Amino acid sequence: MSKVVAAVQSFALALGAPGLFLVAFLDSSFLSLPQVNDLLLVWMVTRRPGLWLVYAAMATLGSVAGCLVMYAIARKGGEKVLRRWVSAGRAQRGLAAFQRWGLLAVLVPAILPPPAPFKVFVLLAGVARINVWQFIAAVGLGRGFRYFGLALLARWYGQQAMTFLDQNLRPVALGMALLLVVGAAGWALLRQRRTPQAGAV
């Protein structure tokens, strides 16, 4: 498997921005390439900082496309597909998370690096027949927050960011996830407070 990862990584580097799309697509669909896309993104940005937005966008779009493939397979195959990938206990816990948190059950894992079970929640979203546009929005927001955040750090700090993230990617991603959850909670609370005022007018 390490040879496959090395071959994909070399091919992606040769392609540049489309290579990031390819790696993100494969990692979010048929293969598991832990942290490869994150580190490739940071490395490419340190080489060509002016293209950081392009690199981040390609990584995000590739991941969304890969997740859509898994979502479509699970939506069509239902629980039969789910059982091939996920144990019964994990499936039950995932469905409980969907019932409690809704699309946050997809959005938050989308930010986290391995070993966060992101693909489990993608499959569960398909089985649960979550609205496809809401699913795209949740994955796009989560992955976008992660990849644009990493690209911006690489843009600001260059090679130092590469060294730091190579050793601390998980804590950084956890911090991003926490920041996004706090922001979403704050937005939801603000919306609840404004709704009665709008009704009173």
C-alpha positions as CSV (number, residue, x, y, z in Angstrom):
1,M,0.0,0.0,0.0
2,S,2.9,2.4,0.7
3,K,4.1,1.9,-2.9
4,V,0.6,2.9,-4.1
5,V,0.6,6.0,-1.9
6,A,4.1,7.0,-3.1
7,A,3.1,6.5,-6.8
8,V,-0.1,8.6,-6.3
9,Q,1.9,11.3,-4.5
10,S,4.5,11.5,-7.2
11,F,1.9,11.6,-10.0
12,A,0.0,14.3,-8.1
13,L,3.1,16.4,-7.7
14,A,3.8,16.2,-11.5
15,L,0.2,17.3,-12.2
16,G,0.1,20.3,-9.8
17,A,-3.3,21.6,-8.9
18,P,-5.2,18.8,-10.8
19,G,-3.1,16.3,-8.9
20,L,-4.5,17.7,-5.7
21,F,-8.0,17.2,-7.0
22,L,-7.1,13.6,-7.9
23,V,-5.6,12.7,-4.5
24,A,-8.5,14.3,-2.7
25,F,-11.0,12.5,-4.9
26,L,-9.3,9.1,-4.3
27,D,-8.9,9.7,-0.6
28,S,-12.5,10.6,-0.2
29,S,-13.8,7.7,-2.3
30,F,-12.0,4.4,-3.0
31,L,-8.6,4.7,-1.3
32,S,-7.3,5.8,2.0
33,L,-4.4,8.2,1.7
34,P,-4.0,9.5,5.3
35,Q,-2.7,13.1,5.4
36,V,-1.2,12.8,1.9
37,N,-3.5,15.5,0.5
38,D,-3.0,17.8,3.5
39,L,0.8,17.7,3.2
40,L,0.8,17.9,-0.6
41,L,-1.4,21.0,-0.4
42,V,0.9,22.6,2.1
43,W,4.0,21.7,0.1
44,M,2.6,23.0,-3.1
45,V,1.6,26.3,-1.5
46,T,5.1,26.8,-0.1
47,R,6.5,26.3,-3.6
48,R,4.0,28.7,-5.3
49,P,2.3,30.8,-2.6
50,G,0.4,32.9,-5.2
51,L,-1.7,29.9,-6.1
52,W,-2.8,29.0,-2.6
53,L,-6.5,29.7,-3.4
54,V,-6.4,27.5,-6.5
55,Y,-4.7,24.6,-4.6
56,A,-7.2,24.8,-1.7
57,A,-10.1,25.0,-4.1
58,M,-8.9,21.9,-6.0
59,A,-8.4,19.9,-2.9
60,T,-11.9,20.9,-1.6
61,L,-13.6,20.1,-4.9
62,G,-11.8,16.8,-5.3
63,S,-12.9,15.8,-1.8
64,V,-16.5,16.8,-2.4
65,A,-16.6,14.8,-5.7
66,G,-15.1,11.7,-4.0
67,C,-17.6,11.9,-1.1
68,L,-20.5,12.2,-3.6
69,V,-19.4,8.9,-5.2
70,M,-19.5,7.2,-1.8
71,Y,-22.8,8.9,-1.0
72,A,-24.4,7.8,-4.2
73,I,-23.2,4.1,-3.7
74,A,-24.6,4.0,-0.2
75,R,-27.9,5.7,-1.2
76,K,-28.4,3.1,-4.0
77,G,-27.2,0.1,-2.1
78,G,-28.6,1.0,1.3
79,E,-27.7,-1.0,4.4
80,K,-26.2,-3.8,2.4
81,V,-23.4,-1.5,1.3
82,L,-23.1,-0.1,4.7
83,R,-22.6,-3.5,6.3
84,R,-19.6,-4.2,4.0
85,W,-17.8,-1.1,5.3
86,V,-19.1,-0.6,8.9
87,S,-19.8,-2.9,11.8
88,A,-23.3,-2.9,13.1
89,G,-22.3,-1.2,16.4
90,R,-20.6,1.7,14.6
91,A,-23.5,2.1,12.2
92,Q,-25.9,2.4,15.1
93,R,-23.7,5.0,16.8
94,G,-23.4,6.9,13.5
95,L,-27.2,7.0,13.0
96,A,-27.6,8.2,16.6
97,A,-25.2,11.0,15.8
98,F,-27.2,12.0,12.8
99,Q,-30.4,12.0,14.8
100,R,-28.9,14.2,17.4
101,W,-26.6,16.5,15.4
102,G,-27.9,16.4,11.9
103,L,-25.5,17.5,9.2
104,L,-22.9,18.5,11.9
105,A,-22.3,14.8,12.0
106,V,-20.8,15.2,8.5
107,L,-19.4,18.7,8.8
108,V,-17.2,18.2,11.8
109,P,-15.6,14.9,10.7
110,A,-14.9,16.5,7.3
111,I,-12.4,18.8,9.1
112,L,-10.7,16.1,11.1
113,P,-7.7,14.0,9.8
114,P,-7.4,10.3,10.3
115,P,-8.3,8.3,12.3
116,A,-11.6,10.2,12.4
117,P,-14.1,7.9,10.6
118,F,-15.2,10.4,8.0
119,K,-16.2,7.9,5.4
120,V,-18.5,6.2,7.8
121,F,-20.6,9.3,8.1
122,V,-20.5,9.8,4.3
123,L,-22.0,6.3,3.9
124,L,-24.5,6.9,6.6
125,A,-25.6,10.1,5.0
126,G,-26.3,8.1,1.8
127,V,-28.2,5.4,3.6
128,A,-30.2,7.9,5.5
129,R,-30.9,9.7,2.2
130,I,-29.8,13.1,3.5
131,N,-30.7,15.8,1.0
132,V,-27.9,15.8,-1.6
133,W,-27.5,19.6,-1.7
134,Q,-27.3,19.8,2.0
135,F,-24.8,17.0,2.0
136,I,-22.6,18.8,-0.6
137,A,-22.9,22.0,1.5
138,A,-21.8,20.3,4.7
139,V,-18.8,18.5,3.1
140,G,-17.8,21.5,1.1
141,L,-17.9,23.7,4.2
142,G,-16.0,21.2,6.3
143,R,-13.4,20.3,3.8
144,G,-13.1,23.9,2.6
145,F,-12.5,25.2,6.1
146,R,-9.8,22.6,6.6
147,Y,-8.0,23.0,3.2
148,F,-8.2,26.8,2.9
149,G,-7.1,27.1,6.5
150,L,-4.0,24.8,5.9
151,A,-3.3,26.7,2.6
152,L,-3.4,30.0,4.4
153,L,-1.0,28.8,7.1
154,A,1.4,27.6,4.4
155,R,1.0,31.0,2.6
156,W,1.9,32.9,5.8
157,Y,4.6,30.7,7.3
158,G,6.1,28.8,4.3
159,Q,8.3,25.8,5.0
160,Q,7.9,26.3,8.8
161,A,4.2,25.5,8.3
162,M,5.2,22.3,6.5
163,T,7.4,21.1,9.4
164,F,4.9,22.1,12.0
165,L,1.9,20.5,10.3
166,D,3.8,17.3,9.6
167,Q,4.1,16.8,13.4
168,N,0.9,18.5,14.6
169,L,-1.7,18.1,11.9
170,R,-4.2,16.4,14.2
171,P,-4.2,19.1,16.9
172,V,-4.5,21.8,14.3
173,A,-7.5,20.1,12.7
174,L,-9.1,19.5,16.1
175,G,-8.7,23.3,16.8
176,M,-10.3,24.1,13.4
177,A,-13.2,21.8,14.1
178,L,-13.8,23.3,17.5
179,L,-13.7,26.8,16.0
180,L,-16.2,25.8,13.4
181,V,-18.5,24.2,15.9
182,V,-18.4,27.2,18.2
183,G,-19.1,29.5,15.2
184,A,-22.0,27.4,14.1
185,A,-23.5,27.3,17.6
186,G,-23.1,31.0,17.9
187,W,-24.8,31.6,14.6
188,A,-27.7,29.3,15.5
189,L,-28.1,31.1,18.9
190,L,-28.1,34.5,17.2
191,R,-30.7,33.3,14.7
192,Q,-33.0,32.0,17.4
193,R,-32.8,35.3,19.2
194,R,-33.7,37.2,16.0
195,T,-36.6,35.1,15.1
196,P,-39.0,36.2,17.9
197,Q,-38.1,39.8,17.2
198,A,-39.0,39.4,13.5
199,G,-42.3,37.8,14.5
200,A,-43.2,40.6,16.9
201,V,-42.8,43.2,14.1
